[in-house]
Amino acid sequence: MRAELHTHTILSDGELLPIELARRALVKGIRTIAFTDHVSLSNVERVIQETRRDADLAMEWDMKVLCGVEITHVPVRRLDEVVAKARKLGAEIVVVHGETISEPVEKGTNLAAVMNQEVDILAHPGFITLEEAQLARDNGVVLEITSRGSHCKTHGRVARMAQQAGAHMVVNTDAHSPGELMDMAAALQIALAAGLTRGEADRALIGTPQALVKRRCRY
């Protein structure tokens, strides 16, 4: 069964309630999901509290459901503060919105994220450097290979930097709508298209997500 560790609901800019997204994911063969709505200091407490209610409800379907966040467009100098706040409030998965080529993310966000051991995933990090990928490896930050159309144009580079550095990778959808969720076969195609070997793809789809969940899950 596939894990999906980067999704959005109506608590930020997604289309569905968390419980609805969980149900749609389940029928796609996804038994582990993280809700990771966009947050900053303005909404992090509310998002985590509200997500928690549907995360607990979705576990009635024998799913593993993690309450997480995607820290988005935070000034680099304050990123560590927001990460710490999210953790204190109970975020189980912390994703940082990387320097994608399609949004004006502040330069230096990738570097700040990979230097923080409380960050789990650096999402769609665009033109990530080899040095940043090496820091991700050293600090246990996983680099994301994404299927999202606005961000996947650089996933080949992300994969190459991760391969050269020996950094861990994960395949996520960054789903904002139910149609963007992927089953295992589709996710494998995304991994292979990014340039991963079959062994690397299996680790990105199964081994690394399982390790992240085991490290962070509260149950």
Z-matrix of the N, CA and C atoms (Angstrom, degrees):
N
C 1 1.468
C 2 1.530 1 110.46
N 3 1.320 2 115.55 1 143.35
C 4 1.457 3 121.03 2 -175.80
C 5 1.521 4 111.41 3 -86.15
N 6 1.338 5 115.57 4 149.88
C 7 1.464 6 121.82 5 171.42
C 8 1.517 7 108.37 6 -108.28
N 9 1.317 8 116.19 7 141.80
C 10 1.468 9 122.11 8 176.60
C 11 1.523 10 107.38 9 -125.21
N 12 1.332 11 116.56 10 114.42
C 13 1.455 12 121.24 11 -170.73
C 14 1.529 13 113.91 12 -113.50
N 15 1.334 14 116.87 13 21.10
C 16 1.473 15 119.83 14 176.84
C 17 1.514 16 108.38 15 -152.76
N 18 1.343 17 116.60 16 100.87
C 19 1.461 18 121.71 17 -178.96
C 20 1.529 19 110.27 18 -142.18
N 21 1.335 20 114.85 19 164.16
C 22 1.468 21 120.90 20 -179.72
C 23 1.523 22 110.49 21 -133.39
N 24 1.326 23 115.52 22 146.00
C 25 1.462 24 123.15 23 -178.78
C 26 1.524 25 109.35 24 -124.99
N 27 1.330 26 116.72 25 -173.14
C 28 1.463 27 119.21 26 178.87
C 29 1.530 28 112.26 27 -68.14
N 30 1.333 29 117.21 28 -6.42
C 31 1.460 30 118.70 29 175.26
C 32 1.524 31 111.61 30 -72.87
N 33 1.333 32 117.19 31 -11.93
C 34 1.467 33 119.88 32 166.72
C 35 1.530 34 107.07 33 -133.33
N 36 1.330 35 118.67 34 -105.09
C 37 1.469 36 119.43 35 -175.34
C 38 1.525 37 113.21 36 -118.94
N 39 1.334 38 117.25 37 23.03
C 40 1.452 39 120.67 38 175.11
C 41 1.516 40 112.30 39 -86.97
N 42 1.326 41 116.53 40 179.14
C 43 1.463 42 121.89 41 -173.77
C 44 1.524 43 114.02 42 -101.11
N 45 1.336 44 118.28 43 -19.17
C 46 1.451 45 120.67 44 -171.43
C 47 1.524 46 112.30 45 -122.83
N 48 1.324 47 115.43 46 156.36
C 49 1.460 48 120.01 47 166.88
C 50 1.524 49 109.41 48 -60.83
N 51 1.323 50 118.58 49 154.25
C 52 1.464 51 119.12 50 177.12
C 53 1.525 52 113.47 51 -54.25
N 54 1.330 53 117.87 52 -41.72
C 55 1.464 54 119.74 53 -178.16
C 56 1.524 55 111.23 54 -66.09
N 57 1.329 56 117.28 55 -35.46
C 58 1.458 57 120.51 56 177.27
C 59 1.522 58 111.09 57 -66.98
N 60 1.324 59 116.83 58 -42.22
C 61 1.455 60 120.40 59 179.10
C 62 1.522 61 110.85 60 -64.20
N 63 1.322 62 116.67 61 -39.36
C 64 1.459 63 120.05 62 178.09
C 65 1.527 64 110.68 63 -61.18
N 66 1.314 65 117.09 64 -43.26
C 67 1.468 66 120.29 65 -179.64
C 68 1.519 67 111.39 66 -64.70
N 69 1.327 68 116.51 67 -42.57
C 70 1.469 69 120.15 68 178.54
C 71 1.530 70 110.13 69 -63.55
N 72 1.321 71 116.43 70 -38.32
C 73 1.465 72 120.25 71 178.91
C 74 1.525 73 110.72 72 -65.20
N 75 1.318 74 116.25 73 -41.96
C 76 1.462 75 120.46 74 -177.68
C 77 1.521 76 111.56 75 -58.77
N 78 1.319 77 117.40 76 -43.00
C 79 1.460 78 119.92 77 -178.53
C 80 1.527 79 111.81 78 -73.56
N 81 1.333 80 117.55 79 -11.83
C 82 1.466 81 122.19 80 172.97
C 83 1.524 82 111.49 81 -88.87
N 84 1.325 83 117.35 82 0.27
C 85 1.450 84 120.50 83 -179.27
C 86 1.508 85 114.06 84 90.61
N 87 1.321 86 117.05 85 14.38
C 88 1.464 87 121.89 86 179.07
C 89 1.522 88 107.88 87 -95.89
N 90 1.321 89 117.05 88 113.78
C 91 1.462 90 120.94 89 -178.59
C 92 1.522 91 112.68 90 -102.52
N 93 1.332 92 116.66 91 -7.67
C 94 1.460 93 121.83 92 176.04
C 95 1.517 94 108.26 93 -130.35
N 96 1.334 95 116.51 94 126.14
C 97 1.459 96 120.35 95 -178.19
C 98 1.518 97 109.62 96 -140.26
N 99 1.314 98 115.62 97 144.52
C 100 1.465 99 121.40 98 172.16
C 101 1.518 100 108.76 99 -116.42
N 102 1.319 101 116.08 100 128.87
C 103 1.465 102 121.28 101 170.97
C 104 1.520 103 107.07 102 -85.49
N 105 1.332 104 116.77 103 120.94
C 106 1.471 105 120.31 104 -174.90
C 107 1.525 106 110.12 105 -132.65
N 108 1.312 107 115.90 106 66.15
C 109 1.466 108 119.16 107 -178.71
C 110 1.527 109 111.30 108 -69.79
N 111 1.334 110 114.40 109 154.69
C 112 1.461 111 121.13 110 -179.83
C 113 1.529 112 110.17 111 -63.20
N 114 1.325 113 115.97 112 130.75
C 115 1.465 114 119.50 113 178.76
C 116 1.522 115 111.30 114 -139.48
N 117 1.334 116 112.68 115 158.84
C 118 1.458 117 123.69 116 165.91
C 119 1.522 118 105.45 117 -145.88
N 120 1.313 119 118.23 118 -164.86
C 121 1.463 120 120.00 119 -178.56
C 122 1.524 121 112.17 120 -66.00
N 123 1.321 122 117.54 121 -21.09
C 124 1.457 123 120.73 122 -177.24
C 125 1.521 124 113.73 123 -70.86
N 126 1.335 125 117.74 124 -27.63
C 127 1.464 126 119.06 125 -170.82
C 128 1.518 127 114.54 126 -137.63
N 129 1.324 128 119.02 127 2.01
C 130 1.462 129 119.93 128 -171.16
C 131 1.523 130 112.11 129 -61.50
N 132 1.318 131 117.86 130 -40.17
C 133 1.464 132 120.03 131 -178.30
C 134 1.524 133 110.71 132 -66.39
N 135 1.317 134 117.22 133 -46.19
C 136 1.466 135 120.77 134 -179.38
C 137 1.521 136 111.41 135 -62.61
N 138 1.322 137 117.55 136 -45.29
C 139 1.464 138 120.88 137 -177.73
C 140 1.517 139 111.40 138 -61.86
N 141 1.323 140 117.65 139 -44.73
C 142 1.463 141 119.82 140 -179.05
C 143 1.525 142 110.78 141 -65.87
N 144 1.320 143 117.06 142 -42.71
C 145 1.466 144 119.99 143 -179.56
C 146 1.520 145 111.42 144 -63.20
N 147 1.330 146 117.37 145 -44.36
C 148 1.459 147 120.76 146 -177.12
C 149 1.529 148 111.84 147 -73.06
N 150 1.316 149 116.44 148 -38.17
C 151 1.462 150 120.11 149 177.27
C 152 1.517 151 110.98 150 -62.43
N 153 1.319 152 116.36 151 -39.76
C 154 1.467 153 120.92 152 -177.28
C 155 1.530 154 111.46 153 -55.73
N 156 1.332 155 117.58 154 -37.77
C 157 1.459 156 120.38 155 -177.03
C 158 1.531 157 111.48 156 -63.13
N 159 1.338 158 116.73 157 -44.58
C 160 1.465 159 119.00 158 179.36
C 161 1.519 160 111.66 159 -78.06
N 162 1.313 161 118.60 160 -28.41
C 163 1.469 162 120.47 161 175.11
C 164 1.518 163 109.86 162 -61.30
N 165 1.319 164 116.55 163 -45.04
C 166 1.462 165 120.16 164 178.14
C 167 1.522 166 111.12 165 -63.70
N 168 1.319 167 116.91 166 -38.60
C 169 1.463 168 121.23 167 -179.42
C 170 1.530 169 111.06 168 -66.50
N 171 1.329 170 116.63 169 -42.92
C 172 1.472 171 120.69 170 -177.25
C 173 1.516 172 112.36 171 -66.20
N 174 1.312 173 117.87 172 -23.10
C 175 1.460 174 120.34 173 179.33
C 176 1.526 175 112.09 174 -68.09
N 177 1.343 176 117.47 175 -12.37
C 178 1.460 177 120.98 176 173.30
C 179 1.531 178 111.43 177 -62.73
N 180 1.333 179 116.77 178 -20.98
C 181 1.466 180 121.78 179 178.52
C 182 1.527 181 111.62 180 -91.53
N 183 1.305 182 117.00 181 17.30
C 184 1.467 183 121.76 182 -179.96
C 185 1.529 184 111.10 183 61.42
N 186 1.327 185 116.06 184 37.98
C 187 1.454 186 121.92 185 173.63
C 188 1.524 187 109.11 186 -102.28
N 189 1.333 188 115.47 187 154.72
C 190 1.451 189 120.76 188 165.37
C 191 1.522 190 106.68 189 -93.16
N 192 1.320 191 117.10 190 120.59
C 193 1.454 192 121.40 191 -175.54
C 194 1.519 193 108.51 192 -127.09
N 195 1.317 194 115.94 193 121.60
C 196 1.454 195 121.59 194 -177.21
C 197 1.521 196 110.09 195 -108.64
N 198 1.296 197 114.48 196 138.40
C 199 1.458 198 121.93 197 177.36
C 200 1.529 199 107.71 198 -92.81
N 201 1.312 200 116.19 199 110.65
C 202 1.455 201 120.25 200 -176.63
C 203 1.510 202 112.87 201 -130.75
N 204 1.321 203 115.44 202 -170.99
C 205 1.458 204 122.38 203 179.85
C 206 1.525 205 109.13 204 -146.51
N 207 1.328 206 115.59 205 156.35
C 208 1.462 207 121.25 206 164.72
C 209 1.525 208 107.14 207 -117.41
N 210 1.310 209 115.70 208 112.74
C 211 1.464 210 120.99 209 -179.90
C 212 1.523 211 107.94 210 -79.96
N 213 1.322 212 115.50 211 120.79
C 214 1.455 213 121.48 212 -165.02
C 215 1.536 214 111.56 213 -130.01
N 216 1.330 215 115.98 214 129.29
C 217 1.471 216 122.67 215 174.86
C 218 1.529 217 112.22 216 54.65
N 219 1.322 218 116.24 217 43.54
C 220 1.461 219 121.83 218 174.21
C 221 1.522 220 108.08 219 -95.66
N 222 1.327 221 119.03 220 136.96
C 223 1.464 222 119.70 221 176.88
C 224 1.527 223 110.79 222 -53.33
N 225 1.310 224 115.87 223 136.06
C 226 1.458 225 120.78 224 -175.51
C 227 1.523 226 111.91 225 -52.61
N 228 1.321 227 116.68 226 -40.99
C 229 1.462 228 121.09 227 -176.21
C 230 1.522 229 112.45 228 -65.63
N 231 1.338 230 117.88 229 -19.20
C 232 1.465 231 122.08 230 -178.43
C 233 1.527 232 112.91 231 -109.31
N 234 1.330 233 117.87 232 3.72
C 235 1.460 234 120.06 233 -174.48
C 236 1.523 235 111.91 234 -60.38
N 237 1.322 236 117.84 235 -45.50
C 238 1.465 237 120.46 236 -178.65
C 239 1.525 238 111.46 237 -60.16
N 240 1.317 239 116.36 238 -35.80
C 241 1.467 240 121.09 239 178.74
C 242 1.527 241 111.01 240 -62.44
N 243 1.333 242 116.66 241 -43.43
C 244 1.462 243 120.49 242 -178.06
C 245 1.531 244 110.51 243 -71.83
N 246 1.318 245 117.11 244 -37.94
C 247 1.469 246 120.22 245 175.51
C 248 1.524 247 110.16 246 -59.24
N 249 1.325 248 116.21 247 -47.28
C 250 1.468 249 120.54 248 -179.45
C 251 1.525 250 111.15 249 -62.65
N 252 1.328 251 117.22 250 -39.95
C 253 1.464 252 121.41 251 178.51
C 254 1.528 253 110.81 252 -62.56
N 255 1.337 254 116.69 253 -44.40
C 256 1.462 255 120.44 254 179.92
C 257 1.520 256 111.01 255 -62.31
N 258 1.316 257 116.83 256 -42.11
C 259 1.465 258 120.07 257 178.76
C 260 1.528 259 110.84 258 -64.24
N 261 1.314 260 116.35 259 -43.22
C 262 1.464 261 120.56 260 -178.89
C 263 1.527 262 110.91 261 -61.34
N 264 1.319 263 116.36 262 -34.30
C 265 1.457 264 121.20 263 -178.95
C 266 1.528 265 112.98 264 -82.46
N 267 1.339 266 116.94 265 -5.64
C 268 1.454 267 119.99 266 174.20
C 269 1.512 268 116.98 267 109.62
N 270 1.316 269 118.48 268 11.92
C 271 1.463 270 119.75 269 177.34
C 272 1.519 271 110.03 270 -63.42
N 273 1.327 272 116.36 271 126.29
C 274 1.462 273 121.21 272 -179.02
C 275 1.526 274 112.35 273 -90.27
N 276 1.305 275 117.00 274 -30.53
C 277 1.460 276 122.20 275 175.18
C 278 1.520 277 107.90 276 -124.96
N 279 1.324 278 116.36 277 124.02
C 280 1.465 279 121.20 278 177.60
C 281 1.525 280 108.60 279 -111.86
N 282 1.313 281 114.95 280 113.74
C 283 1.458 282 123.38 281 175.58
C 284 1.531 283 107.36 282 -104.66
N 285 1.316 284 116.28 283 138.59
C 286 1.466 285 120.47 284 172.72
C 287 1.522 286 107.94 285 -111.35
N 288 1.309 287 115.76 286 130.93
C 289 1.463 288 122.76 287 178.40
C 290 1.527 289 108.35 288 -70.18
N 291 1.329 290 115.82 289 110.53
C 292 1.454 291 120.66 290 -175.64
C 293 1.517 292 113.39 291 -75.96
N 294 1.321 293 114.11 292 -178.11
C 295 1.462 294 121.81 293 -176.63
C 296 1.525 295 110.91 294 -81.40
N 297 1.316 296 115.70 295 64.04
C 298 1.454 297 121.24 296 176.90
C 299 1.527 298 110.72 297 -60.32
N 300 1.322 299 116.07 298 153.46
C 301 1.461 300 119.49 299 -179.22
C 302 1.523 301 112.52 300 -78.58
N 303 1.328 302 118.14 301 -8.32
C 304 1.461 303 120.22 302 -174.74
C 305 1.520 304 114.12 303 -102.29
N 306 1.341 305 117.82 304 -1.76
C 307 1.456 306 121.15 305 178.61
C 308 1.526 307 109.92 306 -137.79
N 309 1.345 308 117.60 307 152.89
C 310 1.467 309 120.62 308 -174.67
C 311 1.529 310 113.55 309 -83.47
N 312 1.328 311 116.20 310 57.68
C 313 1.460 312 120.80 311 177.79
C 314 1.528 313 109.24 312 -69.37
N 315 1.315 314 116.33 313 138.87
C 316 1.466 315 120.40 314 -176.26
C 317 1.531 316 110.77 315 -61.98
N 318 1.327 317 115.37 316 134.33
C 319 1.458 318 120.66 317 176.78
C 320 1.529 319 109.00 318 -61.58
N 321 1.309 320 115.91 319 136.59
C 322 1.457 321 121.52 320 -176.94
C 323 1.519 322 112.81 321 103.46
N 324 1.344 323 116.89 322 -9.53
C 325 1.470 324 120.20 323 179.31
C 326 1.529 325 111.24 324 -63.82
N 327 1.332 326 116.76 325 -43.56
C 328 1.470 327 119.04 326 178.85
C 329 1.524 328 110.61 327 -57.39
N 330 1.316 329 116.27 328 -47.47
C 331 1.463 330 120.43 329 -177.18
C 332 1.519 331 111.14 330 -63.67
N 333 1.327 332 117.28 331 -44.74
C 334 1.467 333 120.48 332 179.54
C 335 1.521 334 111.13 333 -61.53
N 336 1.322 335 116.75 334 -39.55
C 337 1.462 336 120.58 335 -178.05
C 338 1.519 337 111.80 336 -67.10
N 339 1.339 338 117.58 337 -44.85
C 340 1.466 339 119.25 338 -175.06
C 341 1.526 340 112.16 339 -75.06
N 342 1.321 341 117.17 340 -11.04
C 343 1.468 342 120.57 341 176.76
C 344 1.524 343 112.29 342 -90.00
N 345 1.336 344 116.98 343 -5.74
C 346 1.462 345 121.42 344 -175.90
C 347 1.526 346 109.51 345 -106.08
N 348 1.316 347 117.50 346 113.36
C 349 1.459 348 121.73 347 -176.69
C 350 1.526 349 113.66 348 -71.43
N 351 1.333 350 117.67 349 -8.31
C 352 1.461 351 120.80 350 175.78
C 353 1.526 352 111.98 351 -87.98
N 354 1.327 353 117.61 352 -5.74
C 355 1.467 354 121.77 353 174.54
C 356 1.521 355 108.04 354 -85.26
N 357 1.324 356 116.55 355 132.53
C 358 1.459 357 121.29 356 179.11
C 359 1.522 358 112.40 357 -90.49
N 360 1.330 359 116.30 358 -47.45
C 361 1.467 360 121.34 359 -173.25
C 362 1.516 361 109.77 360 -134.17
N 363 1.339 362 116.08 361 131.59
C 364 1.463 363 121.18 362 168.70
C 365 1.523 364 106.24 363 -98.18
N 366 1.329 365 115.39 364 111.46
C 367 1.461 366 121.17 365 -172.75
C 368 1.521 367 111.51 366 -81.47
N 369 1.340 368 114.71 367 139.51
C 370 1.473 369 123.47 368 173.00
C 371 1.536 370 112.44 369 29.24
N 372 1.358 371 117.76 370 67.99
C 373 1.468 372 120.27 371 -171.14
C 374 1.521 373 115.45 372 -84.13
N 375 1.329 374 118.80 373 22.93
C 376 1.454 375 121.98 374 169.17
C 377 1.519 376 113.76 375 54.13
N 378 1.344 377 115.87 376 -125.47
C 379 1.461 378 121.35 377 -177.83
C 380 1.530 379 110.96 378 -86.22
N 381 1.314 380 116.32 379 54.26
C 382 1.457 381 121.17 380 178.13
C 383 1.529 382 109.58 381 -58.39
N 384 1.324 383 116.16 382 143.04
C 385 1.456 384 120.47 383 -179.34
C 386 1.527 385 110.53 384 -91.57
N 387 1.316 386 115.22 385 164.97
C 388 1.460 387 119.72 386 177.05
C 389 1.526 388 110.37 387 -63.92
N 390 1.323 389 117.60 388 -39.90
C 391 1.467 390 120.54 389 178.09
C 392 1.522 391 111.14 390 -59.85
N 393 1.344 392 117.02 391 -42.16
C 394 1.461 393 120.41 392 179.11
C 395 1.522 394 110.95 393 -66.32
N 396 1.321 395 117.15 394 -38.75
C 397 1.463 396 120.39 395 177.66
C 398 1.526 397 110.91 396 -65.15
N 399 1.317 398 116.86 397 -36.68
C 400 1.470 399 120.43 398 177.09
C 401 1.529 400 110.98 399 -65.90
N 402 1.321 401 116.90 400 -39.70
C 403 1.455 402 120.39 401 176.71
C 404 1.524 403 111.13 402 -66.16
N 405 1.326 404 116.48 403 -37.28
C 406 1.462 405 120.20 404 175.67
C 407 1.525 406 110.07 405 -59.71
N 408 1.309 407 116.40 406 -45.28
C 409 1.471 408 120.83 407 176.92
C 410 1.528 409 110.67 408 -58.05
N 411 1.318 410 116.42 409 -48.85
C 412 1.464 411 120.80 410 -174.86
C 413 1.522 412 112.67 411 -66.11
N 414 1.346 413 116.73 412 -30.81
C 415 1.464 414 120.88 413 -174.81
C 416 1.527 415 113.66 414 -104.80
N 417 1.325 416 116.41 415 7.46
C 418 1.461 417 119.37 416 175.29
C 419 1.514 418 114.82 417 73.18
N 420 1.335 419 117.50 418 23.73
C 421 1.463 420 121.28 419 177.56
C 422 1.524 421 108.14 420 -92.86
N 423 1.318 422 116.50 421 127.29
C 424 1.462 423 122.15 422 -176.64
C 425 1.529 424 109.75 423 -89.37
N 426 1.320 425 116.45 424 136.61
C 427 1.468 426 121.84 425 -179.68
C 428 1.527 427 109.34 426 -95.05
N 429 1.316 428 115.34 427 135.64
C 430 1.465 429 120.53 428 -173.31
C 431 1.516 430 113.00 429 -94.55
N 432 1.331 431 114.76 430 131.77
C 433 1.458 432 123.17 431 164.99
C 434 1.522 433 105.95 432 -98.85
N 435 1.320 434 116.88 433 121.93
C 436 1.461 435 120.19 434 -171.64
C 437 1.521 436 112.48 435 -114.32
N 438 1.307 437 115.19 436 150.09
C 439 1.463 438 120.54 437 173.71
C 440 1.520 439 112.23 438 -94.38
N 441 1.318 440 117.29 439 -6.83
C 442 1.466 441 120.60 440 -174.05
C 443 1.532 442 110.35 441 -66.93
N 444 1.330 443 115.16 442 127.46
C 445 1.457 444 120.44 443 -171.60
C 446 1.509 445 115.33 444 -57.11
N 447 1.323 446 117.82 445 -36.66
C 448 1.458 447 120.27 446 -177.10
C 449 1.513 448 112.99 447 -76.64
N 450 1.335 449 117.13 448 -12.86
C 451 1.460 450 120.77 449 -175.43
C 452 1.524 451 114.31 450 -119.62
N 453 1.327 452 118.54 451 -16.68
C 454 1.467 453 120.04 452 -170.15
C 455 1.522 454 113.59 453 -80.41
N 456 1.325 455 118.18 454 -2.82
C 457 1.471 456 120.05 455 -178.14
C 458 1.522 457 112.60 456 -62.98
N 459 1.318 458 117.40 457 -22.55
C 460 1.467 459 120.21 458 -179.90
C 461 1.525 460 112.19 459 -109.67
N 462 1.343 461 118.33 460 12.56
C 463 1.464 462 117.07 461 -175.75
C 464 1.516 463 112.78 462 -67.76
N 465 1.340 464 117.55 463 -22.35
C 466 1.455 465 119.59 464 174.34
C 467 1.519 466 111.73 465 -65.08
N 468 1.317 467 116.54 466 -40.10
C 469 1.467 468 119.94 467 177.21
C 470 1.529 469 110.49 468 -67.74
N 471 1.324 470 116.43 469 -43.94
C 472 1.471 471 119.73 470 178.67
C 473 1.523 472 110.11 471 -56.55
N 474 1.320 473 116.53 472 -45.59
C 475 1.459 474 120.33 473 179.58
C 476 1.522 475 110.93 474 -62.48
N 477 1.307 476 117.25 475 -43.31
C 478 1.468 477 120.77 476 -178.43
C 479 1.519 478 111.70 477 -63.66
N 480 1.345 479 117.27 478 -43.66
C 481 1.462 480 120.14 479 178.78
C 482 1.528 481 110.62 480 -65.25
N 483 1.329 482 116.55 481 -40.36
C 484 1.468 483 119.99 482 178.42
C 485 1.521 484 110.84 483 -64.16
N 486 1.327 485 117.05 484 -41.98
C 487 1.456 486 120.81 485 178.91
C 488 1.525 487 111.26 486 -61.95
N 489 1.323 488 116.67 487 -45.17
C 490 1.459 489 120.50 488 -178.63
C 491 1.528 490 111.77 489 -66.15
N 492 1.317 491 116.21 490 -34.53
C 493 1.466 492 120.85 491 -176.98
C 494 1.524 493 112.59 492 -87.30
N 495 1.327 494 117.33 493 -18.86
C 496 1.461 495 120.15 494 -172.98
C 497 1.516 496 112.76 495 77.24
N 498 1.342 497 117.00 496 26.81
C 499 1.464 498 121.92 497 179.28
C 500 1.522 499 109.72 498 -83.65
N 501 1.320 500 115.84 499 152.04
C 502 1.456 501 121.12 500 177.12
C 503 1.525 502 110.27 501 -76.57
N 504 1.326 503 115.12 502 148.37
C 505 1.462 504 122.15 503 178.11
C 506 1.521 505 110.26 504 -125.95
N 507 1.326 506 115.16 505 156.62
C 508 1.456 507 121.93 506 173.97
C 509 1.522 508 107.97 507 -139.90
N 510 1.332 509 116.91 508 145.37
C 511 1.465 510 121.78 509 177.18
C 512 1.519 511 108.25 510 -100.96
N 513 1.332 512 116.53 511 121.71
C 514 1.463 513 123.06 512 178.59
C 515 1.518 514 110.27 513 -130.53
N 516 1.325 515 115.50 514 161.76
C 517 1.465 516 120.02 515 177.94
C 518 1.521 517 113.32 516 -95.52
N 519 1.340 518 118.41 517 -25.21
C 520 1.468 519 120.50 518 -170.18
C 521 1.530 520 108.43 519 57.44
N 522 1.321 521 116.18 520 40.31
C 523 1.467 522 120.97 521 -171.39
C 524 1.520 523 111.83 522 -64.94
N 525 1.335 524 115.56 523 131.00
C 526 1.455 525 122.95 524 172.00
C 527 1.533 526 111.07 525 -110.05
N 528 1.319 527 115.91 526 -13.89
C 529 1.468 528 121.28 527 179.27
C 530 1.520 529 108.33 528 -139.96
N 531 1.332 530 118.33 529 157.27
C 532 1.468 531 119.99 530 -176.31
C 533 1.515 532 113.45 531 -62.15
N 534 1.328 533 117.13 532 -29.70
C 535 1.453 534 120.08 533 -179.90
C 536 1.516 535 113.77 534 -67.86
N 537 1.329 536 116.79 535 -14.86
C 538 1.464 537 120.22 536 -179.74
C 539 1.528 538 113.05 537 -88.96
N 540 1.319 539 118.31 538 -8.66
C 541 1.454 540 121.01 539 175.91
C 542 1.527 541 109.97 540 -67.67
N 543 1.332 542 117.10 541 146.31
C 544 1.463 543 121.43 542 -177.39
C 545 1.518 544 111.36 543 -122.12
N 546 1.322 545 115.99 544 144.31
C 547 1.456 546 120.01 545 169.10
C 548 1.528 547 108.43 546 -82.08
N 549 1.325 548 116.88 547 179.46
C 550 1.458 549 121.11 548 -175.01
C 551 1.528 550 111.97 549 -63.22
N 552 1.323 551 117.77 550 -40.06
C 553 1.457 552 120.57 551 -177.84
C 554 1.520 553 111.54 552 -63.19
N 555 1.326 554 116.70 553 -42.92
C 556 1.462 555 120.06 554 179.32
C 557 1.529 556 111.13 555 -68.15
N 558 1.316 557 116.84 556 -39.37
C 559 1.465 558 120.37 557 179.02
C 560 1.526 559 111.06 558 -64.37
N 561 1.331 560 116.64 559 -37.66
C 562 1.464 561 120.26 560 177.17
C 563 1.522 562 110.58 561 -62.31
N 564 1.309 563 117.17 562 -40.62
C 565 1.462 564 120.05 563 178.36
C 566 1.533 565 111.47 564 -62.24
N 567 1.321 566 117.42 565 -39.16
C 568 1.466 567 120.82 566 177.79
C 569 1.524 568 110.14 567 -63.35
N 570 1.323 569 116.78 568 -43.30
C 571 1.463 570 120.72 569 -179.74
C 572 1.524 571 111.05 570 -62.78
N 573 1.317 572 117.17 571 -46.34
C 574 1.459 573 120.69 572 -179.27
C 575 1.528 574 111.21 573 -67.04
N 576 1.321 575 117.17 574 -36.90
C 577 1.462 576 120.64 575 178.61
C 578 1.524 577 112.09 576 -65.24
N 579 1.337 578 116.69 577 -28.45
C 580 1.461 579 120.78 578 177.87
C 581 1.523 580 111.84 579 -75.89
N 582 1.337 581 117.38 580 -11.65
C 583 1.453 582 121.01 581 178.60
C 584 1.507 583 114.89 582 106.22
N 585 1.326 584 118.11 583 9.46
C 586 1.458 585 120.68 584 177.56
C 587 1.531 586 109.90 585 -75.21
N 588 1.316 587 116.48 586 145.59
C 589 1.451 588 120.35 587 169.26
C 590 1.520 589 108.71 588 -71.84
N 591 1.328 590 117.13 589 169.69
C 592 1.460 591 118.62 590 179.60
C 593 1.533 592 110.33 591 -63.54
N 594 1.322 593 117.30 592 -38.65
C 595 1.462 594 119.24 593 177.71
C 596 1.513 595 112.40 594 -64.50
N 597 1.331 596 116.56 595 -42.85
C 598 1.465 597 120.29 596 177.30
C 599 1.522 598 110.88 597 -64.04
N 600 1.339 599 116.16 598 -38.75
C 601 1.461 600 119.99 599 179.08
C 602 1.523 601 110.88 600 -63.32
N 603 1.327 602 116.80 601 -43.61
C 604 1.463 603 119.92 602 178.77
C 605 1.526 604 111.14 603 -60.72
N 606 1.314 605 117.04 604 -40.39
C 607 1.473 606 119.90 605 178.31
C 608 1.526 607 110.65 606 -66.31
N 609 1.340 608 116.78 607 -41.31
C 610 1.469 609 120.73 608 -178.96
C 611 1.520 610 112.05 609 -68.24
N 612 1.334 611 116.61 610 -30.65
C 613 1.458 612 121.26 611 -177.08
C 614 1.523 613 113.36 612 -90.67
N 615 1.330 614 116.92 613 -27.59
C 616 1.464 615 119.58 614 -172.77
C 617 1.530 616 112.10 615 -125.76
N 618 1.325 617 116.78 616 -59.95
C 619 1.464 618 120.09 617 -172.48
C 620 1.510 619 114.37 618 -63.09
N 621 1.324 620 116.83 619 -50.57
C 622 1.472 621 120.01 620 -177.36
C 623 1.527 622 112.12 621 -67.45
N 624 1.338 623 120.13 622 -46.03
C 625 1.469 624 118.90 623 176.34
C 626 1.527 625 112.77 624 -58.91
N 627 1.327 626 116.86 625 -40.78
C 628 1.459 627 119.60 626 178.94
C 629 1.520 628 111.20 627 -62.04
N 630 1.328 629 116.39 628 -40.76
C 631 1.458 630 120.00 629 179.63
C 632 1.525 631 111.12 630 -65.95
N 633 1.325 632 117.08 631 -40.28
C 634 1.465 633 120.73 632 177.91
C 635 1.522 634 111.38 633 -62.67
N 636 1.311 635 115.78 634 -45.61
C 637 1.460 636 120.34 635 -178.90
C 638 1.526 637 110.45 636 -64.37
N 639 1.315 638 116.33 637 -43.31
C 640 1.461 639 120.09 638 179.23
C 641 1.527 640 111.23 639 -60.93
N 642 1.327 641 116.27 640 -37.66
C 643 1.472 642 120.67 641 -178.46
C 644 1.523 643 112.03 642 -72.00
N 645 1.328 644 116.80 643 -34.42
C 646 1.463 645 119.85 644 -168.83
C 647 1.520 646 115.46 645 -109.89
N 648 1.344 647 117.50 646 -21.64
C 649 1.459 648 119.73 647 -172.11
C 650 1.519 649 111.22 648 -66.99
N 651 1.328 650 117.77 649 142.80
C 652 1.460 651 122.79 650 -174.30
C 653 1.518 652 112.74 651 -87.31
N 654 1.337 653 118.92 652 -1.84
C 655 1.468 654 120.49 653 -177.68
C 656 1.519 655 110.19 654 -136.72
